[in-house]
Amino acid sequence: MRSISFFSAVQQVRLGVAVLLMACIGSASAGLFDDEEARRAILELRQTNQELRQQIEVLKRDLEQRISEETRRATEEGEQVRRGLVDLQNQLEISRSDLAKLRGQDEQVARDVAELQRRQKDVLQATEDRLRKLEPARVAVDGREFLSEPAEKKDYEAALAIFRKGEFANAQLVFVDFLNRYPQSGYRPSALFWLGNAQYATKDYKEAMANFRFLVTQASDHVRVPEAMLAIANCQLEIKDNKGARKTLEELVATHPGTEAALAAKDRLARFK
């Protein structure tokens, strides 16, 4: 707005000078005033020009100052905008970096979770396998099926392996220990049978007969009963109890006809005659 006022003032001054010059020229041509008046008019014109120049100079300085201030203000505002843009760019870079870190952390967490789930699955599987090994399992021995603890099965098979190696003294110890630790075991009739055989092999006939009789009385339907009765008769013969042996053999033939043990008993009885 001040720049517009400046140009208006200049135009007004120029218009005044023109009017004054025209007035002076008109007066001179008409002879209305003398040289003194002309000099005064010239002086007044010079004074007016000087004032005009001063006003122009003031307006010029004022305009330059305003332009300088506007330029400075625009420069400062531009610098602020530039700094703001730089800060915004820095914030964007930080945000991108943080986002990348978060994505990386998410991926790592996902991998950790997957690994944890895999380990958990392995642990559960291993635990189930161990529990399965500790749980009773159905086994079949000498024609009988029953549930057996894993340790129970292992101990019975270990004792039987010792017997089959011909270590009859050791077999007696492990079978006695087995029967004491597992008094309700489904292996009990078979363990009594093999214990009696181990004792017979070491010539401990009385103990052998006792265990064979336990088998006959406690499990009369067991598949090993005919063999146990024949073994009792053999023990009786070894201790010279021929009468008792005959009675046992006759009972065997009567109660378990058709078995291999009964056929062997018949042969033994024929010899008594």
C-alpha positions as CSV (number, residue, x, y, z in Angstrom):
1,M,0.0,0.0,0.0
2,R,2.9,2.4,0.8
3,S,4.5,1.8,-2.6
4,I,1.2,2.9,-4.3
5,S,1.1,6.1,-2.2
6,F,4.7,6.8,-3.3
7,F,3.8,6.7,-7.0
8,S,0.7,8.8,-6.4
9,A,2.8,11.5,-4.7
10,V,5.3,11.5,-7.6
11,Q,2.5,12.0,-10.1
12,Q,1.1,14.8,-8.0
13,V,4.4,16.6,-7.8
14,R,5.0,16.2,-11.5
15,L,1.5,17.6,-12.2
16,G,2.2,20.6,-9.9
17,V,5.5,21.4,-11.6
18,A,3.8,21.2,-15.0
19,V,1.0,23.5,-13.9
20,L,3.6,25.9,-12.5
21,L,5.6,25.9,-15.6
22,M,2.6,26.5,-17.7
23,A,1.6,29.4,-15.5
24,C,5.1,30.9,-15.8
25,I,5.2,30.6,-19.5
26,G,1.7,32.0,-19.8
27,S,2.7,35.0,-17.7
28,A,5.9,35.7,-19.5
29,S,4.2,35.6,-22.9
30,A,1.5,38.0,-21.6
31,G,4.0,40.3,-19.9
32,L,2.1,40.0,-16.6
33,F,5.3,39.9,-14.3
34,D,8.8,41.2,-14.4
35,D,12.2,39.5,-14.1
36,E,12.0,39.6,-10.3
37,E,8.9,37.6,-10.3
38,A,10.4,35.2,-12.7
39,R,13.4,34.7,-10.4
40,R,11.0,34.1,-7.5
41,A,9.1,31.6,-9.6
42,I,12.3,29.8,-10.5
43,L,13.4,29.8,-6.9
44,E,10.0,28.4,-5.8
45,L,10.3,25.8,-8.6
46,R,13.7,24.8,-7.4
47,Q,12.4,24.7,-3.8
48,T,9.5,22.6,-5.0
49,N,11.9,20.3,-6.9
50,Q,14.1,19.9,-3.9
51,E,11.2,19.1,-1.7
52,L,10.0,16.7,-4.3
53,R,13.4,15.0,-4.4
54,Q,13.5,14.8,-0.6
55,Q,10.0,13.3,-0.6
56,I,11.1,10.8,-3.3
57,E,14.2,10.0,-1.4
58,V,12.2,9.4,1.8
59,L,9.7,7.3,0.0
60,K,12.5,5.4,-1.7
61,R,14.3,4.7,1.6
62,D,11.0,3.6,3.1
63,L,10.3,1.3,0.2
64,E,13.8,-0.2,0.3
65,Q,13.5,-0.7,4.1
66,R,10.1,-2.4,3.7
67,I,11.5,-4.5,0.8
68,S,14.5,-5.5,3.0
69,E,12.2,-6.3,5.9
70,E,9.9,-8.4,3.8
71,T,12.9,-10.1,2.2
72,R,14.4,-10.8,5.7
73,R,11.0,-12.1,6.9
74,A,10.5,-14.3,3.9
75,T,14.1,-15.6,4.3
76,E,13.5,-16.4,8.0
77,E,10.2,-18.0,7.2
78,G,11.8,-20.0,4.4
79,E,14.6,-21.1,6.8
80,Q,12.0,-22.2,9.4
81,V,10.1,-24.1,6.7
82,R,13.4,-25.7,5.6
83,R,14.3,-26.7,9.2
84,G,10.8,-28.0,9.6
85,L,11.1,-30.1,6.5
86,V,14.5,-31.4,7.6
87,D,13.0,-32.3,11.1
88,L,10.1,-34.0,9.4
89,Q,12.4,-36.0,7.2
90,N,14.5,-37.0,10.2
91,Q,11.3,-38.1,12.0
92,L,10.2,-40.1,9.0
93,E,13.6,-41.8,8.8
94,I,13.4,-42.6,12.6
95,S,9.9,-43.9,12.1
96,R,11.0,-46.1,9.2
97,S,13.9,-47.4,11.3
98,D,11.6,-48.1,14.2
99,L,9.1,-49.9,12.0
100,A,11.8,-52.0,10.4
101,K,13.0,-53.0,13.9
102,L,9.5,-53.8,15.0
103,R,9.0,-55.9,11.9
104,G,12.3,-57.7,12.6
105,Q,11.2,-58.2,16.2
106,D,7.9,-59.6,15.1
107,E,9.6,-62.0,12.8
108,Q,12.0,-63.1,15.6
109,V,9.1,-63.5,18.0
110,A,7.3,-65.6,15.4
111,R,10.4,-67.8,15.0
112,D,10.8,-68.0,18.7
113,V,7.2,-69.0,19.1
114,A,7.5,-71.7,16.4
115,E,10.7,-73.0,18.0
116,L,9.0,-73.1,21.4
117,Q,6.0,-74.9,20.0
118,R,8.3,-77.4,18.4
119,R,10.2,-78.0,21.6
120,Q,6.9,-78.3,23.5
121,K,5.7,-80.9,21.1
122,D,9.0,-82.8,21.4
123,V,8.8,-82.6,25.2
124,L,5.1,-83.8,25.2
125,Q,6.0,-86.6,22.8
126,A,9.0,-87.7,24.9
127,T,6.8,-87.5,28.1
128,E,4.1,-89.6,26.5
129,D,6.8,-92.1,25.4
130,R,8.2,-92.3,28.9
131,L,4.7,-92.6,30.4
132,R,3.9,-95.3,27.9
133,K,6.9,-97.2,29.0
134,L,5.8,-96.9,32.6
135,E,2.2,-97.8,31.9
136,P,1.0,-101.4,32.3
137,A,1.0,-103.4,29.0
138,R,-0.8,-106.5,28.0
139,V,1.5,-109.5,27.7
140,A,1.0,-113.2,27.0
141,V,3.1,-115.9,28.8
142,D,2.5,-119.6,28.9
143,G,-1.0,-119.2,27.3
144,R,-2.1,-116.5,29.8
145,E,-2.7,-112.8,29.0
146,F,-2.5,-110.2,31.7
147,L,-1.3,-106.6,32.4
148,S,2.3,-106.2,33.4
149,E,4.3,-103.2,34.5
150,P,7.3,-102.5,32.3
151,A,9.8,-103.0,35.2
152,E,8.0,-106.3,36.1
153,K,8.3,-107.6,32.6
154,K,11.9,-106.6,32.4
155,D,12.8,-108.3,35.7
156,Y,11.0,-111.6,34.7
157,E,12.7,-111.8,31.4
158,A,16.1,-111.1,33.0
159,A,15.6,-113.9,35.5
160,L,14.5,-116.3,32.8
161,A,17.6,-115.3,30.7
162,I,19.8,-116.3,33.6
163,F,18.1,-119.6,33.9
164,R,18.5,-120.3,30.2
165,K,22.2,-119.6,30.4
166,G,22.4,-122.5,32.9
167,E,23.2,-120.2,35.9
168,F,20.7,-122.1,38.1
169,A,22.0,-120.8,41.5
170,N,21.7,-117.2,40.3
171,A,18.4,-118.0,38.7
172,Q,17.0,-119.1,42.1
173,L,18.1,-115.8,43.7
174,V,16.5,-113.6,41.0
175,F,13.3,-115.6,40.8
176,V,12.9,-115.5,44.6
177,D,13.5,-111.8,44.5
178,F,11.0,-111.4,41.7
179,L,8.2,-113.3,43.6
180,N,8.8,-111.2,46.7
181,R,8.6,-107.9,44.8
182,Y,5.7,-108.8,42.6
183,P,3.4,-111.1,44.8
184,Q,0.3,-110.4,42.6
185,S,2.1,-110.7,39.3
186,G,0.6,-112.5,36.4
187,Y,4.1,-114.0,35.9
188,R,3.9,-115.7,39.3
189,P,2.9,-119.3,38.1
190,S,5.6,-119.3,35.4
191,A,8.1,-117.8,37.9
192,L,7.3,-120.6,40.4
193,F,7.8,-123.2,37.7
194,W,11.2,-121.9,36.6
195,L,12.3,-121.5,40.2
196,G,11.4,-125.1,40.9
197,N,13.4,-126.2,37.9
198,A,16.4,-124.2,39.0
199,Q,16.2,-125.7,42.5
200,Y,15.8,-129.2,41.0
201,A,19.0,-128.5,38.9
202,T,20.9,-127.7,42.1
203,K,19.4,-130.8,43.8
204,D,17.4,-128.8,46.3
205,Y,14.5,-131.2,45.8
206,K,12.4,-130.3,48.9
207,E,12.3,-126.6,47.9
208,A,11.7,-127.5,44.3
209,M,8.7,-129.7,45.3
210,A,7.3,-126.9,47.5
211,N,7.4,-124.4,44.7
212,F,5.9,-126.8,42.2
213,R,3.1,-127.5,44.6
214,F,2.5,-123.8,45.0
215,L,2.0,-123.6,41.3
216,V,-0.4,-126.6,41.2
217,T,-2.5,-125.3,44.1
218,Q,-2.5,-121.6,43.2
219,A,-3.0,-121.9,39.5
220,S,-4.5,-125.3,38.8
221,D,-5.6,-124.4,35.3
222,H,-2.1,-123.2,34.3
223,V,-0.5,-124.8,31.3
224,R,2.6,-125.6,33.3
225,V,0.7,-127.7,36.0
226,P,1.1,-131.1,34.3
227,E,4.9,-130.5,33.9
228,A,5.0,-129.3,37.6
229,M,3.3,-132.5,38.7
230,L,5.8,-134.6,36.8
231,A,8.6,-132.6,38.3
232,I,7.2,-133.3,41.8
233,A,7.2,-137.0,41.0
234,N,10.8,-136.7,39.9
235,C,11.8,-134.9,43.1
236,Q,10.0,-137.7,45.1
237,L,12.0,-140.3,43.2
238,E,15.2,-138.5,43.9
239,I,14.5,-138.5,47.7
240,K,13.4,-142.2,47.5
241,D,9.7,-141.5,48.1
242,N,8.6,-144.0,45.6
243,K,5.1,-144.3,47.1
244,G,4.5,-140.6,46.9
245,A,5.9,-140.5,43.3
246,R,3.5,-143.3,42.2
247,K,0.6,-141.4,43.7
248,T,1.6,-138.1,42.0
249,L,2.0,-139.8,38.7
250,E,-1.4,-141.5,38.9
251,E,-3.0,-138.2,39.8
252,L,-1.3,-136.6,36.8
253,V,-2.6,-139.2,34.4
254,A,-6.1,-138.9,35.8
255,T,-6.4,-135.1,35.9
256,H,-4.4,-134.2,32.8
257,P,-4.9,-137.0,30.3
258,G,-3.6,-136.5,26.8
259,T,-0.8,-134.2,27.8
260,E,2.9,-135.0,27.2
261,A,3.4,-135.0,30.9
262,A,0.6,-137.6,31.4
263,L,2.2,-139.8,28.7
264,A,5.6,-139.6,30.4
265,A,3.8,-140.4,33.7
266,K,2.3,-143.6,32.2
267,D,5.8,-144.7,31.2
268,R,7.0,-144.1,34.7
269,L,4.1,-146.1,36.2
270,A,4.8,-149.0,33.9
271,R,8.3,-149.3,35.3
272,F,6.9,-149.5,38.9
273,K,5.0,-152.7,37.9
